[in-house]
Amino acid sequence: MFRHVVMFKWNDGVDSTQIEALAVALDRLPTVIPAIRTYAHGPDAGVNAGNFDYALVADFATVDDYLVYRDHPEHQAFLAEHIVGRVAARAALQYPVA
Amino acid sequence: MFRHVVMFKWNDGVDSTQIEALAVALDRLPTVIPAIRTYAHGPDAGVNAGNFDYALVADFATVDDYLVYRDHPEHQAFLAEHIVGRVAARAALQYPVA
C-alpha cells in the first residue's frame, strides 16, 4: 500500500462551520474517487499542546493510485473550496506501508 | 481506535545512517510497548516537493493507551537518542479513527 499523510493548521478566522463542511466534503471523496482504499480524517483531539489542527491519512494500492487521487478533478475542487486561503501551515508526506 | 500522526523535517547534517538507525529503533518499539496496535513509519517517497522527511502513523485502542506510549520510558529513550537535536520542524496530531 502507499500512504498519503497531510496535516493543516488553519488561519485565524476559520470557524467550526467551515471545518464541518470540510469534513463532509472529505467523506464524499472516497465515494467519487475509487482509487482511495482507506480515508480517515479529523480534527486534533486536544491531548497535546502545539499540534496541527486537522489530519488526513489515506491509503492507496499503488503510488499511481495516489497520483490519480492527487490530480482528480473532485479532489482539486475540494482543495479550491475548502483548503485554499484557509491554511496557515501544511505538513505532508507519502510513504509505502506494509 | 485512537491515532497518533507525526512528521519530522531533519536538520541539515542528519545522514542516512542516522535515519536507518532511527527506523530500526522505531521497529523495536512495538515489541516493548504492548499498547501499540499498529505502527507504520518511513521516509518521504519523493513524489511531491515541499514534503516533510519522515512520518509515523500509530494506532492505539484508546487515548489512554496512546498516553502510555507517549510517556513510556522506551519511547522517551528513543526520542532522546534519535529525535532531540535533529529536528528542524515537527508536525503532530492525534485523532479518533473508526
N, CA and C atoms of all chains as a GROMACS GRO file, in nm:
protein
  588
    1MET      N    1   0.085  -0.120   0.000
    1MET     CA    2   0.000   0.000   0.000
    1MET      C    3   0.089   0.125   0.000
    2PHE      N    4   0.029   0.232  -0.043
    2PHE     CA    5   0.100   0.360  -0.049
    2PHE      C    6   0.017   0.463   0.026
    3ARG      N    7   0.079   0.528   0.123
    3ARG     CA    8   0.006   0.615   0.217
    3ARG      C    9   0.038   0.764   0.194
    4HIS      N   10  -0.067   0.841   0.199
    4HIS     CA   11  -0.057   0.988   0.196
    4HIS      C   12  -0.101   1.041   0.332
    5VAL      N   13  -0.015   1.124   0.392
    5VAL     CA   14  -0.046   1.186   0.521
    5VAL      C   15  -0.036   1.336   0.504
    6VAL      N   16  -0.136   1.407   0.554
    6VAL     CA   17  -0.131   1.554   0.546
    6VAL      C   18  -0.196   1.612   0.671
    7MET      N   19  -0.139   1.721   0.719
    7MET     CA   20  -0.195   1.795   0.833
    7MET      C   21  -0.200   1.942   0.797
    8PHE      N   22  -0.299   2.009   0.855
    8PHE     CA   23  -0.314   2.153   0.833
    8PHE      C   24  -0.324   2.225   0.967
    9LYS      N   25  -0.271   2.346   0.968
    9LYS     CA   26  -0.307   2.446   1.070
    9LYS      C   27  -0.391   2.552   1.000
   10TRP      N   28  -0.503   2.585   1.058
   10TRP     CA   29  -0.594   2.682   0.996
   10TRP      C   30  -0.551   2.824   1.025
   11ASN      N   31  -0.583   2.910   0.932
   11ASN     CA   32  -0.571   3.053   0.957
   11ASN      C   33  -0.667   3.097   1.067
   12ASP      N   34  -0.633   3.205   1.133
   12ASP     CA   35  -0.728   3.269   1.223
   12ASP      C   36  -0.856   3.300   1.146
   13GLY      N   37  -0.969   3.274   1.208
   13GLY     CA   38  -1.096   3.306   1.144
   13GLY      C   39  -1.163   3.188   1.078
   14VAL      N   40  -1.088   3.078   1.055
   14VAL     CA   41  -1.154   2.957   1.005
   14VAL      C   42  -1.240   2.903   1.119
   15ASP      N   43  -1.370   2.883   1.094
   15ASP     CA   44  -1.462   2.852   1.204
   15ASP      C   45  -1.514   2.708   1.196
   16SER      N   46  -1.588   2.669   1.298
   16SER     CA   47  -1.632   2.529   1.309
   16SER      C   48  -1.728   2.492   1.196
   17THR      N   49  -1.805   2.587   1.148
   17THR     CA   50  -1.894   2.557   1.035
   17THR      C   51  -1.814   2.521   0.910
   18GLN      N   52  -1.708   2.594   0.887
   18GLN     CA   53  -1.622   2.564   0.771
   18GLN      C   54  -1.555   2.428   0.786
   19ILE      N   55  -1.513   2.397   0.909
   19ILE     CA   56  -1.443   2.269   0.931
   19ILE      C   57  -1.542   2.153   0.918
   20GLU      N   58  -1.665   2.173   0.965
   20GLU     CA   59  -1.766   2.067   0.948
   20GLU      C   60  -1.797   2.046   0.800
   21ALA      N   61  -1.804   2.153   0.723
   21ALA     CA   62  -1.828   2.140   0.579
   21ALA      C   63  -1.712   2.070   0.511
   22LEU      N   64  -1.591   2.100   0.555
   22LEU     CA   65  -1.473   2.032   0.502
   22LEU      C   66  -1.480   1.882   0.532
   23ALA      N   67  -1.520   1.846   0.653
   23ALA     CA   68  -1.527   1.705   0.690
   23ALA      C   69  -1.630   1.631   0.604
   24VAL      N   70  -1.743   1.695   0.580
   24VAL     CA   71  -1.846   1.635   0.494
   24VAL      C   72  -1.792   1.616   0.352
   25ALA      N   73  -1.722   1.718   0.304
   25ALA     CA   74  -1.667   1.711   0.168
   25ALA      C   75  -1.561   1.601   0.159
   26LEU      N   76  -1.480   1.585   0.265
   26LEU     CA   77  -1.381   1.477   0.265
   26LEU      C   78  -1.449   1.340   0.265
   27ASP      N   79  -1.554   1.327   0.344
   27ASP     CA   80  -1.625   1.199   0.348
   27ASP      C   81  -1.680   1.160   0.211
   28ARG      N   82  -1.711   1.259   0.129
   28ARG     CA   83  -1.764   1.231  -0.004
   28ARG      C   84  -1.657   1.179  -0.101
   29LEU      N   85  -1.533   1.220  -0.081
   29LEU     CA   86  -1.431   1.191  -0.183
   29LEU      C   87  -1.413   1.042  -0.211
   30PRO      N   88  -1.411   0.956  -0.109
   30PRO     CA   89  -1.397   0.812  -0.142
   30PRO      C   90  -1.514   0.755  -0.224
   31THR      N   91  -1.628   0.824  -0.220
   31THR     CA   92  -1.744   0.776  -0.298
   31THR      C   93  -1.732   0.816  -0.445
   32VAL      N   94  -1.645   0.910  -0.476
   32VAL     CA   95  -1.632   0.955  -0.615
   32VAL      C   96  -1.493   0.930  -0.673
   33ILE      N   97  -1.398   0.886  -0.588
   33ILE     CA   98  -1.262   0.855  -0.634
   33ILE      C   99  -1.230   0.713  -0.591
   34PRO      N  100  -1.257   0.615  -0.678
   34PRO     CA  101  -1.240   0.474  -0.638
   34PRO      C  102  -1.096   0.436  -0.604
   35ALA      N  103  -1.000   0.516  -0.645
   35ALA     CA  104  -0.860   0.484  -0.614
   35ALA      C  105  -0.833   0.487  -0.464
   36ILE      N  106  -0.916   0.555  -0.386
   36ILE     CA  107  -0.897   0.562  -0.242
   36ILE      C  108  -0.934   0.429  -0.178
   37ARG      N  109  -0.840   0.371  -0.102
   37ARG     CA  110  -0.867   0.247  -0.030
   37ARG      C  111  -0.921   0.275   0.110
   38THR      N  112  -0.845   0.354   0.187
   38THR     CA  113  -0.892   0.396   0.320
   38THR      C  114  -0.867   0.544   0.333
   39TYR      N  115  -0.951   0.609   0.416
   39TYR     CA  116  -0.952   0.755   0.422
   39TYR      C  117  -1.002   0.792   0.561
   40ALA      N  118  -0.912   0.838   0.647
   40ALA     CA  119  -0.950   0.869   0.786
   40ALA      C  120  -0.898   1.007   0.821
   41HIS      N  121  -0.990   1.094   0.859
   41HIS     CA  122  -0.953   1.234   0.882
   41HIS      C  123  -1.026   1.286   1.005
   42GLY      N  124  -0.975   1.394   1.059
   42GLY     CA  125  -1.042   1.455   1.173
   42GLY      C  126  -0.961   1.564   1.236
   43PRO      N  127  -1.026   1.640   1.324
   43PRO     CA  128  -0.957   1.746   1.396
   43PRO      C  129  -0.874   1.690   1.511
   44ASP      N  130  -0.777   1.768   1.551
   44ASP     CA  131  -0.693   1.731   1.664
   44ASP      C  132  -0.777   1.707   1.789
   45ALA      N  133  -0.743   1.603   1.864
   45ALA     CA  134  -0.822   1.566   1.982
   45ALA      C  135  -0.792   1.653   2.104
   46GLY      N  136  -0.688   1.734   2.099
   46GLY     CA  137  -0.661   1.824   2.210
   46GLY      C  138  -0.583   1.762   2.324
   47VAL      N  139  -0.517   1.650   2.296
   47VAL     CA  140  -0.441   1.583   2.402
   47VAL      C  141  -0.309   1.654   2.430
   48ASN      N  142  -0.244   1.703   2.324
   48ASN     CA  143  -0.113   1.766   2.338
   48ASN      C  144  -0.117   1.910   2.288
   49ALA      N  145  -0.037   1.994   2.348
   49ALA     CA  146  -0.023   2.132   2.300
   49ALA      C  147   0.065   2.136   2.175
   50GLY      N  148   0.046   2.240   2.094
   50GLY     CA  149   0.134   2.263   1.980
   50GLY      C  150   0.103   2.182   1.857
   51ASN      N  151  -0.006   2.107   1.860
   51ASN     CA  152  -0.040   2.023   1.747
   51ASN      C  153  -0.093   2.102   1.627
   52PHE      N  154  -0.094   2.034   1.512
   52PHE     CA  155  -0.168   2.083   1.398
   52PHE      C  156  -0.319   2.070   1.427
   53ASP      N  157  -0.402   2.124   1.336
   53ASP     CA  158  -0.546   2.132   1.363
   53ASP      C  159  -0.627   2.018   1.300
   54TYR      N  160  -0.582   1.967   1.186
   54TYR     CA  161  -0.664   1.869   1.114
   54TYR      C  162  -0.571   1.774   1.039
   55ALA      N  163  -0.602   1.645   1.042
   55ALA     CA  164  -0.518   1.545   0.976
   55ALA      C  165  -0.601   1.456   0.884
   56LEU      N  166  -0.534   1.408   0.782
   56LEU     CA  167  -0.590   1.307   0.692
   56LEU      C  168  -0.484   1.203   0.665
   57VAL      N  169  -0.521   1.075   0.679
   57VAL     CA  170  -0.436   0.963   0.639
   57VAL      C  171  -0.514   0.883   0.537
   58ALA      N  172  -0.457   0.869   0.418
   58ALA     CA  173  -0.524   0.799   0.308
   58ALA      C  174  -0.432   0.692   0.252
   59ASP      N  175  -0.488   0.573   0.228
   59ASP     CA  176  -0.410   0.463   0.172
   59ASP      C  177  -0.459   0.429   0.032
   60PHE      N  178  -0.364   0.393  -0.052
   60PHE     CA  179  -0.388   0.358  -0.193
   60PHE      C  180  -0.314   0.228  -0.222
   61ALA      N  181  -0.360   0.157  -0.325
   61ALA     CA  182  -0.293   0.032  -0.359
   61ALA      C  183  -0.153   0.058  -0.412
   62THR      N  184  -0.136   0.166  -0.487
   62THR     CA  185  -0.009   0.195  -0.553
   62THR      C  186   0.014   0.345  -0.554
   63VAL      N  187   0.138   0.383  -0.582
   63VAL     CA  188   0.168   0.525  -0.597
   63VAL      C  189   0.087   0.584  -0.712
   64ASP      N  190   0.066   0.506  -0.818
   64ASP     CA  191  -0.014   0.558  -0.930
   64ASP      C  192  -0.157   0.588  -0.887
   65ASP      N  193  -0.214   0.505  -0.801
   65ASP     CA  194  -0.348   0.534  -0.750
   65ASP      C  195  -0.348   0.662  -0.667
   66TYR      N  196  -0.241   0.683  -0.589
   66TYR     CA  197  -0.231   0.809  -0.516
   66TYR      C  198  -0.230   0.927  -0.613
   67LEU      N  199  -0.156   0.915  -0.721
   67LEU     CA  200  -0.148   1.026  -0.817
   67LEU      C  201  -0.282   1.051  -0.885
   68VAL      N  202  -0.358   0.944  -0.910
   68VAL     CA  203  -0.494   0.960  -0.964
   68VAL      C  204  -0.576   1.045  -0.867
   69TYR      N  205  -0.567   1.013  -0.738
   69TYR     CA  206  -0.638   1.091  -0.635
   69TYR      C  207  -0.587   1.234  -0.630
   70ARG      N  208  -0.457   1.250  -0.623
   70ARG     CA  209  -0.399   1.386  -0.608
   70ARG      C  210  -0.448   1.477  -0.719
   71ASP      N  211  -0.452   1.425  -0.840
   71ASP     CA  212  -0.482   1.509  -0.956
   71ASP      C  213  -0.628   1.500  -0.999
   72HIS      N  214  -0.710   1.427  -0.923
   72HIS     CA  215  -0.850   1.406  -0.962
   72HIS      C  216  -0.929   1.538  -0.955
   73PRO      N  217  -1.013   1.565  -1.054
   73PRO     CA  218  -1.090   1.691  -1.051
   73PRO      C  219  -1.173   1.709  -0.924
   74GLU      N  220  -1.228   1.601  -0.869
   74GLU     CA  221  -1.307   1.614  -0.746
   74GLU      C  222  -1.219   1.654  -0.628
   75HIS      N  223  -1.096   1.601  -0.623
   75HIS     CA  224  -1.002   1.640  -0.518
   75HIS      C  225  -0.957   1.784  -0.537
   76GLN      N  226  -0.930   1.820  -0.660
   76GLN     CA  227  -0.888   1.958  -0.687
   76GLN      C  228  -0.999   2.057  -0.651
   77ALA      N  229  -1.124   2.019  -0.680
   77ALA     CA  230  -1.237   2.107  -0.645
   77ALA      C  231  -1.252   2.119  -0.493
   78PHE      N  232  -1.230   2.007  -0.422
   78PHE     CA  233  -1.230   2.011  -0.275
   78PHE      C  234  -1.124   2.109  -0.224
   79LEU      N  235  -1.003   2.099  -0.278
   79LEU     CA  236  -0.895   2.187  -0.232
   79LEU      C  237  -0.931   2.334  -0.257
   80ALA      N  238  -0.985   2.362  -0.373
   80ALA     CA  239  -1.019   2.500  -0.407
   80ALA      C  240  -1.126   2.554  -0.314
   81GLU      N  241  -1.220   2.468  -0.275
   81GLU     CA  242  -1.333   2.517  -0.194
   81GLU      C  243  -1.301   2.521  -0.044
   82HIS      N  244  -1.223   2.424   0.004
   82HIS     CA  245  -1.210   2.408   0.150
   82HIS      C  246  -1.069   2.431   0.206
   83ILE      N  247  -0.968   2.437   0.121
   83ILE     CA  248  -0.830   2.447   0.170
   83ILE      C  249  -0.764   2.579   0.128
   84VAL      N  250  -0.774   2.613   0.002
   84VAL     CA  251  -0.703   2.731  -0.048
   84VAL      C  252  -0.748   2.855   0.030
   85GLY      N  253  -0.653   2.929   0.081
   85GLY     CA  254  -0.681   3.052   0.153
   85GLY      C  255  -0.710   3.034   0.301
   86ARG      N  256  -0.717   2.908   0.347
   86ARG     CA  257  -0.751   2.882   0.487
   86ARG      C  258  -0.635   2.829   0.570
   87VAL      N  259  -0.521   2.804   0.505
   87VAL     CA  260  -0.417   2.724   0.568
   87VAL      C  261  -0.298   2.810   0.610
   88ALA      N  262  -0.268   2.807   0.740
   88ALA     CA  263  -0.151   2.877   0.792
   88ALA      C  264  -0.026   2.790   0.780
   89ALA      N  265  -0.042   2.658   0.789
   89ALA     CA  266   0.071   2.567   0.774
   89ALA      C  267   0.019   2.433   0.724
   90ARG      N  268   0.101   2.367   0.645
   90ARG     CA  269   0.068   2.236   0.588
   90ARG      C  270   0.190   2.146   0.603
   91ALA      N  271   0.165   2.022   0.644
   91ALA     CA  272   0.270   1.920   0.652
   91ALA      C  273   0.222   1.798   0.577
   92ALA      N  274   0.302   1.749   0.484
   92ALA     CA  275   0.259   1.634   0.403
   92ALA      C  276   0.376   1.541   0.376
   93LEU      N  277   0.341   1.416   0.347
   93LEU     CA  278   0.442   1.314   0.318
   93LEU      C  279   0.368   1.194   0.261
   94GLN      N  280   0.435   1.123   0.169
   94GLN     CA  281   0.382   0.997   0.119
   94GLN      C  282   0.488   0.889   0.140
   95TYR      N  283   0.442   0.768   0.178
   95TYR     CA  284   0.538   0.660   0.200
   95TYR      C  285   0.470   0.525   0.184
   96PRO      N  286   0.547   0.425   0.144
   96PRO     CA  287   0.489   0.291   0.133
   96PRO      C  288   0.468   0.230   0.269
   97VAL      N  289   0.359   0.155   0.286
   97VAL     CA  290   0.331   0.085   0.411
   97VAL      C  291   0.301  -0.061   0.379
   98ALA      N  292   0.331  -0.147   0.475
   98ALA     CA  293   0.311  -0.290   0.456
   98ALA      C  294   0.161  -0.321   0.450
   99MET      N  295  -1.061   0.330   1.770
   99MET     CA  296  -0.916   0.341   1.774
   99MET      C  297  -0.876   0.487   1.786
  100PHE      N  298  -0.756   0.508   1.837
  100PHE     CA  299  -0.704   0.644   1.856
  100PHE      C  300  -0.569   0.651   1.786
  101ARG      N  301  -0.556   0.748   1.696
  101ARG     CA  302  -0.439   0.755   1.606
  101ARG      C  303  -0.348   0.872   1.642
  102HIS      N  304  -0.221   0.843   1.640
  102HIS     CA  305  -0.115   0.945   1.654
  102HIS      C  306  -0.042   0.956   1.522
  103VAL      N  307  -0.031   1.079   1.472
  103VAL     CA  308   0.040   1.105   1.346
  103VAL      C  309   0.147   1.208   1.376
  104VAL      N  310   0.267   1.180   1.327
  104VAL     CA  311   0.375   1.278   1.346
  104VAL      C  312   0.467   1.276   1.225
  105MET      N  313   0.516   1.393   1.188
  105MET     CA  314   0.612   1.408   1.078
  105MET      C  315   0.726   1.497   1.126
  106PHE      N  316   0.843   1.467   1.068
  106PHE     CA  317   0.962   1.547   1.101
  106PHE      C  318   1.030   1.595   0.974
  107LYS      N  319   1.088   1.715   0.986
  107LYS     CA  320   1.191   1.759   0.890
  107LYS      C  321   1.322   1.759   0.965
  108TRP      N  322   1.422   1.698   0.903
  108TRP     CA  323   1.553   1.687   0.971
  108TRP      C  324   1.635   1.813   0.955
  109ASN      N  325   1.717   1.835   1.054
  109ASN     CA  326   1.819   1.939   1.041
  109ASN      C  327   1.920   1.901   0.932
  110ASP      N  328   1.982   2.002   0.875
  110ASP     CA  329   2.095   1.978   0.787
  110ASP      C  330   2.198   1.894   0.863
  111GLY      N  331   2.254   1.797   0.795
  111GLY     CA  332   2.357   1.715   0.856
  111GLY      C  333   2.307   1.583   0.911
  112VAL      N  334   2.176   1.568   0.925
  112VAL     CA  335   2.124   1.436   0.963
  112VAL      C  336   2.141   1.344   0.842
  113ASP      N  337   2.211   1.231   0.862
  113ASP     CA  338   2.251   1.150   0.748
  113ASP      C  339   2.175   1.017   0.743
  114SER      N  340   2.195   0.944   0.635
  114SER     CA  341   2.118   0.822   0.611
  114SER      C  342   2.146   0.716   0.716
  115THR      N  343   2.266   0.713   0.769
  115THR     CA  344   2.299   0.618   0.875
  115THR      C  345   2.215   0.645   1.000
  116GLN      N  346   2.201   0.771   1.033
  116GLN     CA  347   2.118   0.809   1.149
  116GLN      C  348   1.971   0.774   1.125
  117ILE      N  349   1.924   0.796   1.003
  117ILE     CA  350   1.783   0.768   0.973
  117ILE      C  351   1.758   0.616   0.973
  118GLU      N  352   1.854   0.540   0.924
  118GLU     CA  353   1.838   0.394   0.929
  118GLU      C  354   1.836   0.344   1.073
  119ALA      N  355   1.920   0.402   1.158
  119ALA     CA  356   1.921   0.363   1.299
  119ALA      C  357   1.789   0.401   1.367
  120LEU      N  358   1.735   0.518   1.330
  120LEU     CA  359   1.605   0.560   1.381
  120LEU      C  360   1.497   0.460   1.339
  121ALA      N  361   1.500   0.416   1.214
  121ALA     CA  362   1.397   0.322   1.166
  121ALA      C  363   1.405   0.190   1.242
  122VAL      N  364   1.526   0.143   1.266
  122VAL     CA  365   1.544   0.018   1.343
  122VAL      C  366   1.490   0.035   1.484
  123ALA      N  367   1.520   0.152   1.544
  123ALA     CA  368   1.473   0.178   1.680
  123ALA      C  369   1.321   0.188   1.685
  124LEU      N  370   1.261   0.248   1.582
  124LEU     CA  371   1.114   0.254   1.577
  124LEU      C  372   1.054   0.115   1.563
  125ASP      N  373   1.117   0.031   1.480
  125ASP     CA  374   1.064  -0.105   1.463
  125ASP      C  375   1.064  -0.182   1.594
  126ARG      N  376   1.156  -0.147   1.682
  126ARG     CA  377   1.165  -0.217   1.810
  126ARG      C  378   1.054  -0.177   1.906
  127LEU      N  379   1.006  -0.054   1.897
  127LEU     CA  380   0.913  -0.004   2.000
  127LEU      C  381   0.786  -0.088   2.015
  128PRO      N  382   0.723  -0.133   1.908
  128PRO     CA  383   0.604  -0.218   1.929
  128PRO      C  384   0.634  -0.350   2.001
  129THR      N  385   0.760  -0.391   1.999
  129THR     CA  386   0.795  -0.516   2.068
  129THR      C  387   0.811  -0.495   2.219
  130VAL      N  388   0.826  -0.369   2.260
  130VAL     CA  389   0.846  -0.341   2.403
  130VAL      C  390   0.734  -0.256   2.464
  131ILE      N  391   0.644  -0.205   2.379
  131ILE     CA  392   0.531  -0.126   2.428
  131ILE      C  393   0.403  -0.190   2.374
  132PRO      N  394   0.342  -0.279   2.451
  132PRO     CA  395   0.226  -0.355   2.401
  132PRO      C  396   0.106  -0.267   2.369
  133ALA      N  397   0.102  -0.143   2.421
  133ALA     CA  398  -0.011  -0.054   2.392
  133ALA      C  399  -0.022  -0.020   2.244
  134ILE      N  400   0.088  -0.035   2.170
  134ILE     CA  401   0.086  -0.005   2.026
  134ILE      C  402   0.011  -0.114   1.951
  135ARG      N  403  -0.093  -0.073   1.876
  135ARG     CA  404  -0.165  -0.169   1.792
  135ARG      C  405  -0.104  -0.178   1.652
  136THR      N  406  -0.090  -0.064   1.584
  136THR     CA  407  -0.023  -0.062   1.455
  136THR      C  408   0.076   0.054   1.454
  137TYR      N  409   0.181   0.036   1.373
  137TYR     CA  410   0.293   0.130   1.378
  137TYR      C  411   0.359   0.126   1.242
  138ALA      N  412   0.340   0.232   1.163
  138ALA     CA  413   0.392   0.232   1.026
  138ALA      C  414   0.465   0.364   1.003
  139HIS      N  415   0.592   0.353   0.970
  139HIS     CA  416   0.676   0.473   0.957
  139HIS      C  417   0.767   0.461   0.836
  140GLY      N  418   0.818   0.574   0.793
  140GLY     CA  419   0.912   0.570   0.683
  140GLY      C  420   0.944   0.708   0.631
  141PRO      N  421   1.048   0.713   0.547
  141PRO     CA  422   1.088   0.840   0.487
  141PRO      C  423   0.996   0.876   0.370
  142ASP      N  424   0.994   1.005   0.340
  142ASP     CA  425   0.915   1.053   0.227
  142ASP      C  426   0.956   0.983   0.098
  143ALA      N  427   0.857   0.948   0.017
  143ALA     CA  428   0.884   0.874  -0.106
  143ALA      C  429   0.935   0.962  -0.219
  144GLY      N  430   0.930   1.094  -0.203
  144GLY     CA  431   0.985   1.181  -0.306
  144GLY      C  432   0.892   1.211  -0.422
  145VAL      N  433   0.764   1.186  -0.402
  145VAL     CA  434   0.667   1.209  -0.510
  145VAL      C  435   0.637   1.358  -0.527
  146ASN      N  436   0.629   1.430  -0.416
  146ASN     CA  437   0.592   1.572  -0.419
  146ASN      C  438   0.702   1.657  -0.357
  147ALA      N  439   0.717   1.778  -0.408
  147ALA     CA  440   0.811   1.873  -0.349
  147ALA      C  441   0.753   1.931  -0.220
  148GLY      N  442   0.841   1.979  -0.133
  148GLY     CA  443   0.797   2.052  -0.014
  148GLY      C  444   0.752   1.966   0.101
  149ASN      N  445   0.767   1.834   0.087
  149ASN     CA  446   0.720   1.744   0.192
  149ASN      C  447   0.810   1.745   0.316
  150PHE      N  448   0.756   1.692   0.425
  150PHE     CA  449   0.837   1.658   0.540
  150PHE      C  450   0.924   1.537   0.505
  151ASP      N  451   1.015   1.501   0.596
  151ASP     CA  452   1.115   1.398   0.566
  151ASP      C  453   1.078   1.259   0.616
  152TYR      N  454   1.006   1.250   0.726
  152TYR     CA  455   0.981   1.119   0.788
  152TYR      C  456   0.847   1.124   0.859
  153ALA      N  457   0.769   1.018   0.843
  153ALA     CA  458   0.636   1.012   0.904
  153ALA      C  459   0.619   0.885   0.986
  154LEU      N  460   0.534   0.897   1.088
  154LEU     CA  461   0.490   0.782   1.167
  154LEU      C  462   0.340   0.794   1.189
  155VAL      N  463   0.269   0.685   1.164
  155VAL     CA  464   0.126   0.675   1.198
  155VAL      C  465   0.112   0.555   1.292
  156ALA      N  466   0.059   0.582   1.411
  156ALA     CA  467   0.046   0.476   1.512
  156ALA      C  468  -0.098   0.473   1.563
  157ASP      N  469  -0.153   0.352   1.575
  157ASP     CA  470  -0.289   0.337   1.626
  157ASP      C  471  -0.288   0.266   1.761
  158PHE      N  472  -0.380   0.309   1.846
  158PHE     CA  473  -0.397   0.257   1.982
  158PHE      C  474  -0.545   0.228   2.005
  159ALA      N  475  -0.573   0.140   2.098
  159ALA     CA  476  -0.713   0.108   2.125
  159ALA      C  477  -0.786   0.227   2.185
  160THR      N  478  -0.717   0.304   2.267
  160THR     CA  479  -0.780   0.414   2.340
  160THR      C  480  -0.680   0.529   2.354
  161VAL      N  481  -0.733   0.645   2.391
  161VAL     CA  482  -0.644   0.757   2.417
  161VAL      C  483  -0.552   0.725   2.533
  162ASP      N  484  -0.599   0.649   2.631
  162ASP     CA  485  -0.513   0.614   2.744
  162ASP      C  486  -0.396   0.527   2.699
  163ASP      N  487  -0.421   0.437   2.605
  163ASP     CA  488  -0.310   0.357   2.551
  163ASP      C  489  -0.209   0.445   2.480
  164TYR      N  490  -0.260   0.546   2.407
  164TYR     CA  491  -0.167   0.641   2.344
  164TYR      C  492  -0.081   0.709   2.450
  165LEU      N  493  -0.142   0.750   2.560
  165LEU     CA  494  -0.066   0.820   2.665
  165LEU      C  495   0.037   0.728   2.728
  166VAL      N  496   0.004   0.599   2.743
  166VAL     CA  497   0.102   0.502   2.791
  166VAL      C  498   0.224   0.501   2.699
  167TYR      N  499   0.197   0.499   2.569
  167TYR     CA  500   0.306   0.502   2.470
  167TYR      C  501   0.384   0.632   2.478
  168ARG      N  502   0.312   0.744   2.477
  168ARG     CA  503   0.379   0.875   2.475
  168ARG      C  504   0.476   0.888   2.591
  169ASP      N  505   0.435   0.842   2.707
  169ASP     CA  506   0.514   0.864   2.828
  169ASP      C  507   0.600   0.743   2.865
  170HIS      N  508   0.600   0.640   2.782
  170HIS     CA  509   0.672   0.516   2.813
  170HIS      C  510   0.823   0.542   2.813
  171PRO      N  511   0.895   0.488   2.910
  171PRO     CA  512   1.040   0.510   2.914
  171PRO      C  513   1.112   0.468   2.787
  172GLU      N  514   1.066   0.360   2.722
  172GLU     CA  515   1.132   0.318   2.598
  172GLU      C  516   1.110   0.421   2.487
  173HIS      N  517   0.991   0.481   2.483
  173HIS     CA  518   0.964   0.586   2.384
  173HIS      C  519   1.044   0.711   2.415
  174GLN      N  520   1.049   0.747   2.541
  174GLN     CA  521   1.127   0.865   2.580
  174GLN      C  522   1.276   0.845   2.549
  175ALA      N  523   1.326   0.724   2.569
  175ALA     CA  524   1.466   0.697   2.537
  175ALA      C  525   1.490   0.705   2.387
  176PHE      N  526   1.393   0.656   2.309
  176PHE     CA  527   1.402   0.670   2.162
  176PHE      C  528   1.412   0.817   2.123
  177LEU      N  529   1.323   0.900   2.180
  177LEU     CA  530   1.323   1.042   2.145
  177LEU      C  531   1.457   1.107   2.180
  178ALA      N  532   1.508   1.075   2.298
  178ALA     CA  533   1.634   1.134   2.341
  178ALA      C  534   1.749   1.095   2.249
  179GLU      N  535   1.745   0.971   2.198
  179GLU     CA  536   1.858   0.922   2.118
  179GLU      C  537   1.847   0.962   1.971
  180HIS      N  538   1.724   0.963   1.917
  180HIS     CA  539   1.709   0.974   1.770
  180HIS      C  540   1.639   1.100   1.722
  181ILE      N  541   1.575   1.174   1.811
  181ILE     CA  542   1.495   1.290   1.767
  181ILE      C  543   1.552   1.421   1.821
  182VAL      N  544   1.577   1.426   1.950
  182VAL     CA  545   1.620   1.552   2.011
  182VAL      C  546   1.748   1.602   1.943
  183GLY      N  547   1.743   1.728   1.901
  183GLY     CA  548   1.859   1.790   1.838
  183GLY      C  549   1.869   1.768   1.689
  184ARG      N  550   1.779   1.685   1.632
  184ARG     CA  551   1.788   1.654   1.488
  184ARG      C  552   1.674   1.714   1.406
  185VAL      N  553   1.581   1.781   1.472
  185VAL     CA  554   1.453   1.815   1.407
  185VAL      C  555   1.445   1.964   1.376
  186ALA      N  556   1.428   1.995   1.248
  186ALA     CA  557   1.407   2.134   1.206
  186ALA      C  558   1.260   2.173   1.217
  187ALA      N  559   1.171   2.076   1.196
  187ALA     CA  560   1.026   2.101   1.207
  187ALA      C  561   0.956   1.972   1.245
  188ARG      N  562   0.849   1.986   1.323
  188ARG     CA  563   0.769   1.872   1.367
  188ARG      C  564   0.622   1.908   1.350
  189ALA      N  565   0.545   1.814   1.298
  189ALA     CA  566   0.400   1.830   1.285
  189ALA      C  567   0.336   1.708   1.349
  190ALA      N  568   0.242   1.730   1.440
  190ALA     CA  569   0.180   1.617   1.510
  190ALA      C  570   0.034   1.643   1.534
  191LEU      N  571  -0.040   1.535   1.552
  191LEU     CA  572  -0.185   1.542   1.577
  191LEU      C  573  -0.230   1.404   1.622
  192GLN      N  574  -0.331   1.402   1.710
  192GLN     CA  575  -0.395   1.276   1.748
  192GLN      C  576  -0.544   1.290   1.723
  193TYR      N  577  -0.605   1.181   1.674
  193TYR     CA  578  -0.749   1.188   1.647
  193TYR      C  579  -0.808   1.048   1.651
  194PRO      N  580  -0.936   1.040   1.684
  194PRO     CA  581  -1.002   0.909   1.684
  194PRO      C  582  -1.029   0.865   1.541
  195VAL      N  583  -1.015   0.734   1.517
  195VAL     CA  584  -1.047   0.678   1.385
  195VAL      C  585  -1.140   0.558   1.403
  196ALA      N  586  -1.217   0.532   1.301
  196ALA     CA  587  -1.315   0.422   1.307
  196ALA      C  588  -1.243   0.288   1.309
   0.00000   0.00000   0.00000
